[in-house]
Amino acid sequence: MSKSEYAVIEAGDVASWSAETAEADVVIVGLGCAGVCAAIAAREAGADVLVFERASGGGGVTGLAAGHLYLGGGTRVQKAVGIEDTPDDMFTYLMMNTPEPDETKIRLYCDESVEHFDWLVERGVPFNDTMYKGKHVLQMTDECLIWSGNEEVYPFREKAKPAPRGHKVAQVGELGGAKMMECLQAQAESLGVRFVYDAQVHGLVREDGRIVGASYRVYGEEKGSVRARKGVILAAGQFTANDDMLKEYLPEMLDEAYTRQFSTYDDGAGHQLGKAAGGALKHMDGALVTASFYPPERHIKGILVNKEGKRYVAEDSYHSRSSLFTTQQTDRAGWLILDEKTYAADPPMWGAYPLVDAFETVEEMEKALEFPTGSLQETMSKYNEHAAKGEDPDFHKGPKWLTPLDNPPYAALDGSVGQAVYMAFTLGGLDVTIDGEVRDAEGTQIPGLYAIGGCASNIAQDGTGYSSGTCIGESTFFGRRAGRHSAAS
Ligand SMILES: Cc1cc2nc3c(=O)[nH]c(=O)nc-3n(C[C@H](O)[C@H](O)[C@H](O)COP(=O)(O)OP(=O)(O)OC[C@H]3O[C@@H](n4cnc5c(N)ncnc54)[C@H](O)[C@@H]3O)c2cc1C
């Protein structure tokens, strides 16, 4: 990692212990969904909790999120809308869908998913007992359940009974994350958690190998260090806004073709503090990268082809999975091919694939897109022949999305990087135990130091294996565990 303003100082070198904040049992760095859940859990376990937040209020990237949580195994909402789901099916799906799955974490997450849902509800987070039935990036209503991953996609559907598990906080439109923060912050305040805003934590204090405090400044003014009797929890979010870190771990995200999504202080402070204390980083090249060609959902009936005129992914895949497959094609180029029946003139809201043109014949389109002669004609005639029988032997697209594309004119929408709108945020973070304890390169825990949420690595690892809701789901779940564990330490 390049030179960092974040550092560890030995307790003997601390210039001044803060008079304003004195001491706490548990010190939390960052007030997003991970930090607030850790604060509530630690406080409920009897700890005196102090939260430092660099912004003037809580929220972070969570406050920008639609507010999906990936939960299942038979939640109240799933039952109310008649969805059957089990922790085992959820486990099988997540294990298959994650590139390097941590079985113990995924098992626990699935087994305790219903309990976690109930915990959030008991602390004021509302979810309606309703389901959005269409295929969308996010429901613009206040309906709750949505298909938010690859559950119905081959090969996942063959091994795990599909169930929708994206639970959106009851809020019309995109502000579910903000609503959740409002509820959880109110809960933390009522429990007596202490907050210091406009406070940037820039140092960790170590004593005899244990992290025992943190140093902070407010509007650039040094405020000294505060002692953490039981632990310091890093909950400072992702590193999407840090160009130096991206250069090192995810250089393609610096490409102007990607629209990075972050909140003001996503500079990877948690990653850097943890690293300075000896923590190891994991899956730092993982990112959620997406340019969705749906809605409208009938576009899923089209086919994605590369420069060779060939298909490369099942088009009913979760949008980040198909997008990442596009980025892996020659020149990061891909086109969505539709016919008169499948093309919807209303522009898609998310990926914004520009229309290249409409063509009377496939041959004409193949020429205009400069594909090898005959390639697209062959791809489409094979696809149409099988689609007419409800089959897709190459990519096993689900039968409900299969229809021959044989009604001219044909449309080509450009999904190439640089043409479609690709949005991206980082997923990598500190290596942690199931209780959020930061581990070093040898796998040994660093006493007194925890990491959760966007600055920790738990379940979400990359875009091909992502399901919407995993980040907030795991941030809140493992946030609670770290809060409880640190309070008890
Ligand atoms: C636009 C968008 C939409 C998303 N939608 C979803 C979704 O619907 N579902 C889902 O699962 N995931 C979603 N994600 C991802 C998800 O929102 C994040 O992974 C998750 O909210 C991270 O939570 P967090 O608590 O770790 O971080 P944050 O919510 O970002 O909180 C971190 C906090 O730490 C503070 N901080 C940073 N540095 C310091 C410092 N040095 N000292 C003190 N404080 C500091 C920040 O100001 C911030 O308030 C979305 C991401 C984006 C960008």
Ligand as a Chemical Component Dictionary entry (heavy atoms), coordinates in Angstrom:
data_LIG
# 
_chem_comp.id                   LIG 
_chem_comp.type                 NON-POLYMER 
_chem_comp.pdbx_formal_charge   0 
_chem_comp.three_letter_code    LIG 
# 
loop_
_chem_comp_atom.comp_id 
_chem_comp_atom.atom_id 
_chem_comp_atom.alt_atom_id 
_chem_comp_atom.type_symbol 
_chem_comp_atom.charge 
_chem_comp_atom.model_Cartn_x 
_chem_comp_atom.model_Cartn_y 
_chem_comp_atom.model_Cartn_z 
_chem_comp_atom.pdbx_ordinal 
LIG C1  C1  C 0 -24.802 3.457  -4.322 1  
LIG C2  C2  C 0 -24.613 2.205  -3.527 2  
LIG C3  C3  C 0 -25.725 1.400  -3.261 3  
LIG C4  C4  C 0 -25.572 0.227  -2.532 4  
LIG N1  N1  N 0 -26.669 -0.533 -2.273 5  
LIG C5  C5  C 0 -26.537 -1.643 -1.519 6  
LIG C6  C6  C 0 -27.668 -2.394 -1.116 7  
LIG O1  O1  O 0 -28.821 -2.048 -1.371 8  
LIG N2  N2  N 0 -27.446 -3.530 -0.418 9  
LIG C7  C7  C 0 -26.199 -3.945 -0.048 10 
LIG O2  O2  O 0 -26.052 -4.982 0.591  11 
LIG N3  N3  N 0 -25.122 -3.211 -0.365 12 
LIG C8  C8  C 0 -25.255 -2.074 -1.063 13 
LIG N4  N4  N 0 -24.151 -1.323 -1.339 14 
LIG C9  C9  C 0 -22.917 -1.613 -0.601 15 
LIG C10 C10 C 0 -23.153 -1.249 0.865  16 
LIG O3  O3  O 0 -23.906 -0.060 0.934  17 
LIG C11 C11 C 0 -21.865 -1.073 1.667  18 
LIG O4  O4  O 0 -21.013 -2.158 1.478  19 
LIG C12 C12 C 0 -22.213 -0.982 3.159  20 
LIG O5  O5  O 0 -23.192 -0.003 3.366  21 
LIG C13 C13 C 0 -20.965 -0.674 3.954  22 
LIG O6  O6  O 0 -21.330 -0.343 5.263  23 
LIG P1  P1  P 0 -20.214 0.173  6.258  24 
LIG O7  O7  O 0 -20.892 0.442  7.552  25 
LIG O8  O8  O 0 -19.074 -0.740 6.244  26 
LIG O9  O9  O 0 -19.673 1.508  5.590  27 
LIG P2  P2  P 0 -20.331 2.952  5.462  28 
LIG O10 O10 O 0 -21.795 2.881  5.473  29 
LIG O11 O11 O 0 -19.684 3.609  4.318  30 
LIG O12 O12 O 0 -19.883 3.663  6.816  31 
LIG C14 C14 C 0 -18.535 3.958  7.062  32 
LIG C15 C15 C 0 -18.458 5.235  7.851  33 
LIG O13 O13 O 0 -17.123 5.424  8.304  34 
LIG C16 C16 C 0 -16.815 6.805  8.254  35 
LIG N5  N5  N 0 -15.357 6.978  8.262  36 
LIG C17 C17 C 0 -14.496 6.739  7.234  37 
LIG N6  N6  N 0 -13.225 7.002  7.620  38 
LIG C18 C18 C 0 -13.278 7.392  8.921  39 
LIG C19 C19 C 0 -12.290 7.793  9.873  40 
LIG N7  N7  N 0 -10.988 7.816  9.567  41 
LIG N8  N8  N 0 -12.699 8.152  11.114 42 
LIG C20 C20 C 0 -14.021 8.138  11.462 43 
LIG N9  N9  N 0 -14.993 7.769  10.577 44 
LIG C21 C21 C 0 -14.633 7.382  9.327  45 
LIG C22 C22 C 0 -17.488 7.283  6.989  46 
LIG O14 O14 O 0 -17.694 8.659  6.979  47 
LIG C23 C23 C 0 -18.792 6.472  7.018  48 
LIG O15 O15 O 0 -19.829 7.195  7.642  49 
LIG C24 C24 C 0 -24.289 -0.156 -2.071 50 
LIG C25 C25 C 0 -23.174 0.646  -2.334 51 
LIG C26 C26 C 0 -23.332 1.804  -3.059 52 
LIG C27 C27 C 0 -22.126 2.645  -3.328 53 
# 
loop_
_chem_comp_bond.comp_id 
_chem_comp_bond.atom_id_1 
_chem_comp_bond.atom_id_2 
_chem_comp_bond.value_order 
_chem_comp_bond.pdbx_ordinal 
LIG C1  C2  SING 1  
LIG C2  C3  SING 2  
LIG C2  C26 DOUB 3  
LIG C3  C4  DOUB 4  
LIG C4  N1  SING 5  
LIG C4  C24 SING 6  
LIG N1  C5  DOUB 7  
LIG C5  C6  SING 8  
LIG C5  C8  SING 9  
LIG C6  O1  DOUB 10 
LIG C6  N2  SING 11 
LIG N2  C7  SING 12 
LIG C7  O2  DOUB 13 
LIG C7  N3  SING 14 
LIG N3  C8  DOUB 15 
LIG C8  N4  SING 16 
LIG N4  C9  SING 17 
LIG N4  C24 SING 18 
LIG C9  C10 SING 19 
LIG C10 O3  SING 20 
LIG C10 C11 SING 21 
LIG C11 O4  SING 22 
LIG C11 C12 SING 23 
LIG C12 O5  SING 24 
LIG C12 C13 SING 25 
LIG C13 O6  SING 26 
LIG O6  P1  SING 27 
LIG P1  O7  DOUB 28 
LIG P1  O8  SING 29 
LIG P1  O9  SING 30 
LIG O9  P2  SING 31 
LIG P2  O10 DOUB 32 
LIG P2  O11 SING 33 
LIG P2  O12 SING 34 
LIG O12 C14 SING 35 
LIG C14 C15 SING 36 
LIG C15 O13 SING 37 
LIG C15 C23 SING 38 
LIG O13 C16 SING 39 
LIG C16 N5  SING 40 
LIG C16 C22 SING 41 
LIG N5  C17 SING 42 
LIG N5  C21 SING 43 
LIG C17 N6  DOUB 44 
LIG N6  C18 SING 45 
LIG C18 C19 SING 46 
LIG C18 C21 DOUB 47 
LIG C19 N7  SING 48 
LIG C19 N8  DOUB 49 
LIG N8  C20 SING 50 
LIG C20 N9  DOUB 51 
LIG N9  C21 SING 52 
LIG C22 O14 SING 53 
LIG C22 C23 SING 54 
LIG C23 O15 SING 55 
LIG C24 C25 DOUB 56 
LIG C25 C26 SING 57 
LIG C26 C27 SING 58 
# 
